[in-house]
Amino acid sequence: MALKHAVLAALLDGEYSGYQLAKAFDVGVANFWHALPQQLYAELTRLEAEGLVAGRQVVQETRPNKRLFHVTDEGLAELERFAAAASRPSFIRDDLLVKVQAVDRIDAAPVIAQLTERARMAAAKVEIFEQLLARLRGGLDEAEFLAHGARVGPYLTCLRGLGFERETRDWCERITGVLRERSGTPQHP
């Protein structure tokens, strides 16, 4: 997947400025695709040059003018091609897991501290995802929203983010407990 597909998918809900797109990424898309605001602005320029998005200038009296972007028919066709192509399996690449792998031969204290911090961060993200999911549902319960909601794609990706963060929190807490319990035992070569 290229950044362009993530940007096109994020623009499906309407017109966004580069700033608004960056905010939308922070809230929903960032749980499966990370991009810096500078990368998003550069990608919007490329997508517009390719005809996959169109931009229009909005004149503002009290603020600088801004450009709003939306997906074109060509951009939607590109998303169709992308969706039809086989997806590659995902994989984990995480430096904290390397540290846990080596914990039998290194000082466990910094690893435990990092696991504790990662668990705290994941717990905070769980709360954010739960609030976002409630907002996306409006007044509907989940089953009703999933059956009849106007646009379920963002909801479904947030569900994946919620599951990921819950599992990360739970794993970090478990491994922290294991390492704390083992800290008094001799380490074997």
Secondary structure, DSSP 8 states (H G I E B T S, - for coil): --HHHHHHHHGGGS-B-HHHHHHHHHHTGGGT----HHHHHHHHHHHHHTTSEEEEEE--SSS--EEEEEE-HHHHHHHHHHHHS---------HHHHHHHTTTTS-HHHHHHHHHHHHHHHHHHHHHHHHHHHHHHTTS-HHHHHHH-S--HHHHHHHHHHHHHHHHHHHHHHHHHHHHHHTTS----
